[in-house]
Amino acid sequence: MGNANIKKKKIAVFVNGWNAENVYRYLTGLTNHAPENTIDYYVFMSHAIYSSGEVELKSMSTIFDLPDLRTFDAAIMFTPGLNFTEVINQLIVKLERSGIPVICIGMQHPGFYTIGINNYTGMRQLCDHLIEEHNVRDVFFIAGSRENEDSNNRLIALRDSMRAHSLSFNDSNIFYSNWEVSMVLYEFTARLRDGMKLPDAFICANDQLAETISYALTDCGLEPDATIVTGFDYLDEGQHFYPSIATVDQQYDAVGEKTVELLLRLFRGEDIPQEQRLECAFRPGESCGCNCRNDDILRRAVARSIPRNVMWKDIIEGRFHAMEKEIIQSVDYEDLKEKLQKLFCFTTGQEGSTFFVMMDPHIVDFSLSDMENYAQYHYSDVMDTFVAKRNGKAVTAGVIPTSQLLPDLEEYGPNHTYFFLPVFYESYVCGYIVLTDQTSWLHDRFFQQIESRFNRALVSYRRNMQLTALNTKLSMLMEKDSLTFVKNRTAYDRYIKRLESTMLSGDSEPFAVVCFDINYLKETNDAFGHEAGDEYIKKCCKLICNTFKHSPVFRIGGDEFVAIAVHDDYQHRYEFLTAMRERMAELKSDTSISPIDRISVASGMADCCEHFGDDYSAIFRRADTRMYENKREMKGGRLRPQE
């Protein structure tokens, strides 16, 4: 039993979640045999398959680049199911550079500790059994991928068994499926309907491929026992299947137990052999003609659990749907963050009481069309804590260094297993989801579902951001005066409507209405032309804007402007307006400048607080009246621009 006062070891584990049941068994072995209060497992999980596009594959595999391995005590690479040579090689380079002990499950690499699984022995037992007990002579092998070491070892065992029994086996009887069940179903349904001669046995590289061949047989009107079909992996569904699949058990729970034993010896500083190897075990089943397991009892138990599983999946589906809805309906970055926090932090859900969503703060720019300018297939140095709850309580953390991974680390106490899933938009890797102690989710591929649905919703969210940005831009263009670039009459009417609403509710802040009317515009146009008149308007507008720098200014007519003085401009409204008039007086008397620069603007101001109960129209009328009074006073001076 571990000591709760001793800091727990951090172990990074790299897996492919599509190999769900084997990963489940292995992690169960890891967690069940780790002493209490000693180890936290950080499981970095991709769901890459051969049908994944290149961009999707690279994006989801970037999850393996997320951890700073220098902060870990050891790492485990669970190679069964990783599949892609390039991904494995990149991960190996990262592990080699880490300087921490590395345990490799299923393959050897110099400098790494290896716990191997002898696929050959179990597969050889299966093949010998078929030949010796069931008189199999003609075999068709459904392989995985050409470069997959496990699949190739199974093929070697088959070849050796056939050769040892003086039987022939041709390469034409090999089909490389790339582990894609849909490819196998379509291909062999077509072959069988075209009159393919049934072999004595279909030997498949895993149980799912075996089940698929069985479906192809019955889809073509053949009985499930028309020929022998075997698998590999000893999956639960293969045991419950009819006929139950004859297969090979890789005993991953025992491999997990052996891994914990190795880790504890490492931490104690003991000498450990570089390689250890466990044997597989052949498990006969109905699909090879053997009835040596309690298959019917298992199937009855599964049948009884079906309604409960459906209910559970419906509950999970509802939670995922709510998540998608909140993401898709978010109008901006802060809204997205608020919605996800409300959904996950303040309601109870099946994702567990400890759950995190960490996002790159740069997604605030998701409205931009040039996302390709951002780093591709790369995590940002910092992450914003979108959702963080620990033991059912919300955690406030803000932006943290990505190397920290989680905002609320528990370095002491009970063991935990953290599952890290990638969040990405095309080639832009923008975050990760963390579920805690949810190993059972592997069975029903819930990890893959939450990852794919979050990322799918992110596509719609970005589209919303782009539309919102476009609408905002169009709205700004619609509300902007094309000559002076201040707000136009449309913007003014909308602003006043909102202002009147706040006045009625009593929530409006103090303001003053300042009306302006340009003097001598007609004379300027007549004397110098309309281009000069336009320039004159712009100069007048600039003076108004420089006077009330922090307040909205509107052009509501050809030569009419309105400013709504607010905040600091309101506090200094009289001195600002006086300074503007003094400046115009200086320009008027300066004969050294162009007539167009000797601008003249009449102005009048009215305060919202002058008369109790006034609506906006009354305030505006007072300002407008005072502006005309000022205009009459100014007309006593220059009547037309001087050449």
C-alpha positions in Angstrom: 0.0 0.0 0.0 1.4 3.4 -1.0 1.9 6.3 1.4 -0.5 9.3 0.8 2.2 11.7 1.9 4.7 10.6 -0.8 4.5 12.4 -4.2 3.0 10.2 -6.9 5.0 9.1 -9.9 3.8 10.5 -13.3 3.7 8.0 -16.1 3.0 9.0 -19.8 1.2 6.3 -21.8 0.8 6.5 -25.6 -2.0 4.5 -27.2 -4.4 4.3 -30.1 -7.9 4.3 -28.9 -9.2 2.3 -31.9 -7.6 -0.7 -30.3 -10.1 -0.2 -27.6 -10.5 -3.5 -25.9 -6.8 -4.4 -25.8 -6.0 -0.9 -24.4 -8.8 -1.4 -21.9 -7.4 -4.7 -20.7 -3.9 -3.3 -20.5 -4.9 -0.2 -18.6 -7.0 -2.2 -16.2 -3.9 -4.3 -15.5 -1.9 -1.1 -14.9 -4.4 0.5 -12.6 -5.5 -2.6 -10.7 -2.0 -3.6 -9.7 -0.5 -0.1 -8.9 -0.2 0.3 -5.1 -2.4 3.0 -3.7 -1.2 6.6 -3.7 1.8 5.9 -5.9 1.1 6.4 -9.6 -0.9 8.7 -11.9 -1.2 7.6 -15.6 -1.4 10.2 -18.3 -2.8 8.5 -21.3 -2.3 10.3 -24.6 -4.8 8.8 -27.1 -5.2 9.1 -30.9 -7.9 7.4 -32.9 -6.0 7.2 -36.2 -7.1 4.6 -38.7 -6.1 3.9 -42.3 -9.1 5.7 -43.7 -8.1 8.9 -41.9 -6.9 11.6 -44.3 -3.4 12.8 -44.1 -4.3 16.1 -42.3 -6.6 14.4 -39.9 -4.0 11.7 -39.1 -1.3 14.3 -38.5 -3.5 16.5 -36.4 -4.8 13.8 -34.1 -1.3 12.2 -33.7 0.0 15.6 -32.5 -1.5 14.6 -29.1 1.7 12.5 -28.7 3.7 15.8 -28.8 1.7 17.4 -26.1 3.5 16.2 -22.9 6.8 17.7 -21.8 8.4 14.3 -21.0 11.0 15.9 -18.8 8.2 16.4 -16.2 7.4 12.6 -16.1 9.1 9.8 -14.3 8.6 7.2 -17.0 6.8 6.5 -20.3 5.0 3.6 -21.9 4.5 3.1 -25.6 1.7 0.7 -26.3 2.5 -0.2 -29.9 -0.4 -2.6 -30.7 -2.7 -0.5 -32.8 -0.4 2.5 -33.3 -0.2 1.1 -36.9 1.5 4.0 -38.6 5.3 3.7 -39.0 5.8 7.4 -39.3 3.9 8.1 -36.1 5.8 5.4 -34.2 9.2 6.6 -35.4 8.4 10.2 -34.4 7.2 9.0 -31.0 10.4 7.0 -30.6 12.6 10.0 -31.3 10.6 12.0 -28.7 11.0 9.2 -26.1 14.7 8.8 -26.9 15.3 12.5 -26.2 13.3 12.5 -22.9 16.0 11.0 -20.7 13.4 9.0 -18.8 12.9 5.2 -18.7 10.7 4.0 -21.5 8.8 0.7 -21.5 7.7 -0.5 -25.0 4.8 -2.9 -25.2 4.9 -5.3 -28.2 8.0 -4.2 -30.0 11.8 -3.9 -29.3 13.9 -0.7 -29.5 17.5 -0.2 -28.4 17.6 1.6 -25.0 13.9 0.9 -24.2 12.6 -1.8 -21.8 10.5 -4.3 -23.7 7.5 -6.4 -22.6 6.8 -8.5 -25.6 3.8 -10.6 -26.4 4.6 -13.8 -28.2 1.9 -13.6 -30.9 3.7 -16.4 -32.7 3.1 -19.1 -30.1 -0.7 -18.6 -29.7 -1.2 -18.3 -33.5 0.9 -21.4 -34.1 -1.3 -23.3 -31.5 -4.4 -22.1 -33.4 -3.1 -23.2 -36.8 -1.9 -26.6 -35.5 -5.2 -27.1 -33.9 -7.2 -26.4 -37.1 -5.0 -28.7 -39.1 -4.7 -31.6 -36.6 -8.2 -31.5 -35.0 -10.4 -30.2 -37.8 -8.5 -31.5 -40.9 -8.0 -28.0 -42.4 -5.9 -28.1 -45.6 -6.9 -25.0 -47.6 -6.5 -21.6 -45.7 -7.3 -18.0 -46.6 -5.6 -15.4 -44.4 -7.2 -12.0 -43.8 -4.2 -9.8 -42.8 -4.1 -6.4 -41.2 -1.7 -4.0 -42.9 1.5 -4.9 -44.8 3.8 -3.0 -42.4 2.1 -4.1 -39.1 4.5 -6.3 -37.1 1.8 -8.1 -35.2 -0.1 -9.1 -38.4 3.1 -10.3 -40.0 4.0 -12.4 -37.0 0.6 -14.1 -37.2 1.2 -14.8 -40.9 4.6 -16.3 -40.2 3.1 -18.6 -37.7 0.5 -19.7 -40.3 3.1 -20.3 -42.9 5.3 -22.3 -40.5 2.3 -24.4 -39.4 1.3 -25.2 -43.0 4.9 -26.1 -43.9 5.3 -28.3 -40.8 2.3 -30.3 -41.9 3.5 -30.4 -45.5 0.7 -28.2 -46.7 0.9 -25.5 -49.4 0.0 -21.9 -48.8 0.1 -19.3 -51.6 0.4 -15.5 -51.4 -2.7 -15.3 -53.5 -4.6 -16.5 -50.4 -3.7 -13.4 -48.4 -5.9 -10.3 -48.3 -4.5 -7.1 -46.7 -7.4 -5.4 -45.0 -5.6 -2.4 -43.4 -7.8 -3.4 -40.4 -10.9 -2.0 -42.3 -13.9 -4.2 -41.7 -16.0 -2.3 -44.3 -13.4 -3.2 -47.0 -13.5 -6.9 -46.0 -17.3 -7.0 -46.0 -17.6 -5.5 -49.5 -14.8 -7.4 -51.0 -15.7 -10.9 -49.7 -19.5 -10.4 -50.2 -18.7 -9.7 -53.8 -16.2 -12.6 -54.1 -18.7 -15.1 -52.6 -21.5 -14.0 -54.8 -19.2 -14.4 -57.8 -18.7 -18.0 -56.9 -15.5 -17.9 -54.7 -14.6 -21.4 -53.6 -14.8 -21.6 -49.8 -11.5 -22.4 -48.1 -11.5 -24.9 -45.2 -10.8 -21.9 -42.9 -10.6 -18.1 -43.0 -7.9 -17.2 -40.5 -8.1 -13.6 -39.6 -5.6 -11.2 -38.0 -8.2 -10.1 -35.4 -11.7 -10.9 -34.1 -13.5 -8.1 -35.8 -12.2 -9.2 -39.2 -13.4 -12.7 -38.3 -16.9 -11.5 -37.4 -17.0 -9.6 -40.7 -16.2 -12.7 -42.7 -19.0 -14.5 -40.8 -21.4 -11.7 -41.8 -20.3 -11.9 -45.4 -21.1 -15.7 -45.4 -24.6 -15.2 -44.0 -25.2 -12.2 -46.3 -24.6 -14.6 -49.2 -27.1 -17.1 -47.9 -24.5 -19.5 -46.3 -24.7 -20.9 -42.8 -22.3 -19.4 -40.2 -20.6 -22.8 -39.9 -20.2 -23.2 -43.7 -16.5 -22.9 -43.1 -14.2 -22.3 -40.1 -13.5 -18.7 -39.2 -10.9 -17.7 -36.6 -9.7 -14.4 -35.1 -7.1 -13.0 -32.8 -7.4 -10.8 -29.6 -10.1 -12.7 -27.6 -12.4 -9.7 -27.6 -15.5 -9.7 -25.5 -17.8 -9.3 -28.5 -16.0 -12.3 -30.2 -16.9 -14.4 -27.2 -20.5 -13.4 -27.3 -20.8 -13.7 -31.0 -22.6 -16.6 -32.7 -20.7 -18.7 -33.5 -18.2 -17.7 -30.7 -14.8 -16.9 -32.3 -11.9 -19.3 -32.0 -9.1 -16.9 -31.2 -5.9 -16.1 -29.3 -5.8 -14.3 -26.0 -2.9 -11.9 -25.7 -3.6 -11.5 -21.9 -3.1 -7.8 -21.8 -4.2 -7.6 -18.2 -1.2 -9.7 -17.3 1.0 -7.5 -19.4 -0.3 -4.5 -17.5 0.5 -6.2 -14.2 4.0 -7.0 -15.5 4.5 -3.4 -16.4 3.6 -2.2 -12.9 6.1 -4.7 -11.5 8.8 -3.4 -13.8 8.0 0.3 -13.0 8.2 -0.3 -9.2 11.5 -2.1 -9.6 12.8 0.8 -11.7 11.8 3.3 -9.1 13.6 1.2 -6.4 16.7 1.3 -8.5 16.9 -2.5 -9.2 18.6 -4.1 -12.1 16.0 -5.2 -14.7 16.3 -7.3 -17.8 16.0 -5.2 -21.0 13.4 -7.6 -22.4 10.6 -9.7 -20.9 8.1 -11.8 -22.9 4.7 -13.2 -22.1 3.0 -16.0 -24.0 -0.4 -15.8 -25.8 -3.0 -18.5 -25.3 -5.2 -20.2 -27.9 -8.9 -20.1 -27.1 -11.0 -22.6 -29.1 -14.6 -21.6 -29.9 -17.7 -22.5 -31.9 -16.4 -21.0 -35.1 -13.7 -23.8 -35.3 -16.2 -26.5 -34.3 -15.3 -26.6 -30.6 -17.8 -26.2 -27.8 -15.5 -25.9 -24.8 -16.7 -22.5 -23.4 -19.9 -21.5 -21.7 -20.8 -19.4 -24.7 -24.6 -19.6 -24.2 -24.3 -18.5 -20.6 -22.2 -15.5 -21.8 -24.7 -14.7 -24.5 -27.6 -14.7 -22.1 -25.8 -12.3 -19.8 -25.1 -10.0 -22.8 -28.7 -10.2 -24.0 -29.9 -9.2 -20.5 -27.5 -6.2 -20.4 -28.6 -4.8 -23.9 -31.5 -2.6 -22.6 -29.3 -1.2 -19.9 -26.5 -0.5 -22.3 -29.0 1.2 -24.7 -30.2 3.4 -21.9 -26.6 4.3 -20.9 -25.7 5.1 -24.5 -28.8 7.3 -24.8 -27.7 9.2 -21.7 -24.2 9.7 -23.1 -25.7 10.7 -26.4 -27.8 13.4 -24.7 -24.7 14.8 -23.1 -22.7 14.8 -26.3 -25.6 16.4 -28.1 -25.8 19.2 -25.5 -22.1 19.8 -25.9 -22.4 20.0 -29.7 -25.3 22.4 -29.4 -23.5 24.8 -27.0 -20.4 24.9 -29.3 -22.4 25.5 -32.5 -24.6 28.1 -30.9 -21.8 30.1 -29.4 -21.4 33.6 -30.9 -17.8 34.3 -29.9 -14.9 33.1 -27.8 -16.1 34.3 -24.4 -19.6 32.9 -25.2 -18.2 29.5 -26.1 -16.2 29.5 -22.9 -19.1 30.5 -20.7 -21.5 27.9 -22.3 -19.1 25.0 -21.9 -18.3 26.0 -18.3 -22.1 26.2 -17.5 -22.7 22.8 -19.2 -19.8 20.8 -17.6 -19.0 22.6 -14.3 -22.4 23.3 -13.0 -24.4 20.2 -14.1 -23.7 16.5 -13.3 -22.8 14.5 -16.3 -21.4 11.1 -17.3 -18.0 12.5 -18.2 -17.2 12.3 -14.5 -16.6 14.6 -11.6 -13.1 15.5 -12.8 -13.0 16.9 -16.3 -11.0 19.5 -18.3 -11.2 21.3 -21.6 -8.1 23.2 -22.4 -8.0 25.5 -25.5 -5.5 27.6 -27.3 -6.3 31.3 -26.7 -5.7 31.9 -30.4 -9.1 30.4 -31.3 -10.4 33.9 -30.5 -9.2 34.5 -34.1 -11.3 31.7 -35.5 -13.2 34.2 -37.7 -10.0 34.8 -39.7 -9.8 33.2 -43.1 -6.0 32.9 -43.1 -5.8 30.2 -40.3 -3.0 28.6 -42.3 -0.7 31.4 -41.0 -0.9 29.8 -37.6 1.4 27.0 -36.6 0.3 23.7 -38.1 0.3 20.4 -36.2 1.7 22.2 -33.1 0.4 23.0 -29.6 0.6 26.6 -28.4 2.9 27.3 -25.5 -0.1 28.3 -23.3 -3.6 27.0 -22.9 -6.7 28.7 -21.6 -8.8 26.8 -19.1 -12.2 26.5 -20.7 -13.6 23.9 -18.4 -12.0 22.6 -15.2 -13.7 20.7 -12.4 -12.0 18.5 -9.8 -14.1 16.2 -7.7 -17.3 17.9 -8.8 -16.1 21.4 -8.0 -15.2 24.1 -10.6 -11.6 25.2 -10.7 -10.7 28.7 -11.7 -7.3 28.8 -13.4 -7.2 31.0 -16.6 -4.2 30.6 -18.9 -1.5 28.1 -17.9 1.7 26.9 -19.6 0.9 23.9 -21.9 3.7 22.0 -20.3 1.7 22.0 -17.0 -1.1 20.1 -18.8 -3.7 20.5 -16.1 -4.6 23.5 -14.0 -5.2 21.6 -10.8 -2.6 18.9 -10.2 -3.0 16.5 -7.4 0.5 15.3 -6.6 -0.5 13.4 -3.5 -3.4 11.1 -2.7 -5.3 8.5 -4.7 -4.1 7.2 -8.0 -5.7 8.7 -11.2 -5.7 7.9 -14.9 -6.1 11.0 -17.1 -7.1 10.5 -20.7 -6.0 13.2 -23.1 -7.9 13.6 -26.4 -6.9 16.1 -29.2 -9.0 19.1 -30.3 -8.2 20.3 -33.8 -9.6 22.1 -36.8 -8.0 20.7 -39.9 -4.3 21.2 -39.4 -4.7 23.7 -36.5 -4.3 21.8 -33.2 -6.1 24.0 -30.8 -6.6 22.1 -27.5 -7.3 18.9 -25.7 -10.0 17.3 -23.6 -9.1 15.4 -20.4 -11.3 12.8 -18.8 -10.4 11.1 -15.6 -10.6 7.5 -14.4 -13.0 6.7 -17.3 -11.3 3.5 -18.4 -14.7 1.8 -19.0 -15.4 4.4 -21.8 -13.0 2.5 -24.0 -15.4 -0.4 -24.3 -18.1 1.6 -26.1 -15.7 4.0 -27.9 -17.0 7.0 -26.0 -13.6 8.6 -26.1 -13.6 8.6 -29.9 -17.2 9.9 -29.9 -16.5 12.9 -27.6 -13.4 13.7 -29.6 -15.0 13.5 -33.0 -18.1 15.4 -32.0 -16.3 18.2 -30.3 -14.1 18.6 -33.4 -17.1 18.4 -35.7 -18.9 21.1 -33.7 -15.8 23.2 -33.9 -16.1 23.3 -37.7 -19.6 24.8 -37.3 -18.4 27.2 -34.6 -15.7 28.6 -36.9 -18.2 29.0 -39.7 -20.3 31.0 -37.3 -17.4 33.1 -36.3 -16.6 33.8 -40.0 -20.3 34.8 -40.6 -20.4 36.9 -37.5 -17.2 38.7 -38.6 -18.6 39.2 -42.1 -21.9 40.5 -40.8 -20.0 42.9 -38.4 -17.9 44.1 -41.2 -21.0 44.6 -43.5 -22.8 46.3 -40.6 -19.8 48.7 -40.1 -19.7 49.5 -43.8 -23.5 50.1 -43.8 -23.2 52.4 -40.8 -20.1 54.3 -42.0 -20.1 57.6 -43.9 -18.1 57.0 -47.1 -16.6 60.5 -47.1 -15.6 61.2 -43.5 -15.6 57.6 -42.2 -17.5 58.6 -39.1 -20.8 56.9 -38.4 -23.8 57.7 -40.7 -27.5 58.4 -40.2 -28.3 54.7 -40.0 -25.9 54.2 -37.2 -27.2 57.4 -35.5 -30.8 56.1 -35.6 -29.7 52.8 -34.1 -27.6 54.4 -31.4 -30.4 56.8 -30.4 -32.9 53.9 -30.2 -30.7 52.1 -27.8 -30.0 55.3 -25.8 -33.8 56.0 -25.5 -34.3 52.5 -24.2 -31.7 52.9 -21.5 -33.1 56.3 -20.6 -36.5 54.8 -20.1 -35.1 52.0 -17.8 -33.0 54.6 -15.9 -29.7 52.9 -16.7 -28.2 55.5 -19.0 -25.1 57.4 -18.0 -24.9 61.2 -18.2 -24.5 62.6 -21.7 -24.7 65.8 -23.7 -25.9 66.2 -27.3 -23.8 68.5 -29.4 -25.2 69.5 -32.8 -22.9 70.9 -35.6 -23.6 72.6 -38.9 -20.8 73.5 -41.3 -20.8 77.1 -42.3 -20.1 78.3 -45.9 -20.2 74.9 -47.5 -22.3 76.1 -50.5 -20.0 79.1 -51.0 -16.9 76.8 -50.9 -18.5 74.5 -53.5 -19.4 77.5 -55.7 -15.9 79.1 -55.4 -13.6 76.0 -55.6 -15.7 73.1 -56.8 -17.2 70.0 -55.1 -13.9 68.3 -54.6 -12.8 71.2 -52.5 -16.1 71.2 -50.7 -15.6 67.5 -49.8 -12.2 68.3 -48.5 -13.7 71.2 -46.5 -16.3 68.8 -44.9 -13.5 66.3 -44.0 -11.5 69.0 -42.3 -14.6 70.2 -40.3 -15.3 66.6 -39.3 -11.7 66.1 -38.1 -12.0 69.1 -35.9 -15.2 67.7 -34.3 -13.7 64.3 -33.8 -10.5 65.8 -32.2 -12.7 67.8 -29.9 -14.8 64.8 -28.6 -12.2 62.1 -29.0 -13.9 59.5 -26.9 -17.5 59.9 -28.0 -19.5 58.7 -31.0 -19.7 61.3 -33.8 -22.3 61.0 -36.6 -22.8 62.7 -39.9 -26.6 62.9 -40.1 -26.8 65.1 -43.2 -24.7 66.8 -45.9 -23.3 69.4 -43.6 -24.8 68.3 -40.3 -23.0 66.4 -37.5 -24.0 65.2 -34.0 -21.7 64.1 -31.2 -23.0 62.4 -28.1 -20.5 63.5 -25.4 -20.0 60.7 -22.8 -17.6 59.7 -20.0 -14.5 62.0 -19.9 -15.8 64.1 -22.8 -19.0 64.7 -20.9 -17.1 65.8 -17.8 -15.1 68.4 -19.9 -17.8 69.2 -22.4 -17.8 73.0 -21.9 -14.0 73.5 -22.0 -13.7 71.2 -25.0 -16.4 73.0 -27.0 -14.9 76.4 -26.0 -11.5 75.2 -27.1 -13.0 74.2 -30.5 -14.5 77.6 -31.0 -11.3 79.3 -30.1 -9.4 77.2 -32.5 -11.8 78.2 -35.3 -11.3 81.8 -34.4 -7.5 81.4 -34.8 -8.0 79.8 -38.2 -10.3 82.5 -39.4 -7.7 85.2 -38.7 -4.8 83.3 -40.3 -4.5 84.7 -43.8 -1.4 82.6 -44.5 -3.3 79.3 -44.9 -5.6 78.0 -47.6 -9.3 79.2 -47.5 -10.2 75.5 -47.2 -8.3 75.3 -43.9 -10.2 78.2 -42.4 -13.0 76.0 -41.3 -16.2 77.2 -39.7 -18.6 75.0 -37.8 -21.6 76.2 -35.8 -22.3 74.2 -32.6 -24.9 73.9 -29.9 -24.9 71.7 -26.8 -27.7 70.5 -24.5 -27.2 68.4 -21.3 -29.4 65.4 -20.5 -29.8 66.6 -16.9 -31.0 70.2 -17.7 -34.7 69.4 -17.4 -36.1 66.5 -15.4 -38.1 64.0 -17.5 -36.9 65.2 -20.9 -36.7 62.5 -23.6 -34.0 62.4 -26.2 -36.0 64.5 -28.7 -36.3 67.4 -26.3 -32.6 67.4 -25.5 -31.8 67.3 -29.2 -34.1 70.2 -30.0 -32.4 72.3 -27.4 -29.0 71.5 -28.8 -30.2 72.2 -32.3 -31.7 75.5 -31.3 -28.5 76.6 -29.7 -26.5 75.5 -32.7 -28.6 77.9 -34.9 -28.1 80.7 -32.4 -24.4 80.1 -32.7 -24.6 80.1 -36.4 -26.3 83.5 -36.5 -23.5 84.9 -34.3 -20.8 83.4 -36.5 -22.4 84.8 -39.6 -21.4 88.2 -38.3 -17.9 87.3 -39.4 -16.7 85.8 -42.6 -19.5 85.2 -45.1 -17.6 83.3 -47.7 -14.1 81.8 -48.1 -11.5 84.3 -49.2 -9.2 83.5 -52.1 
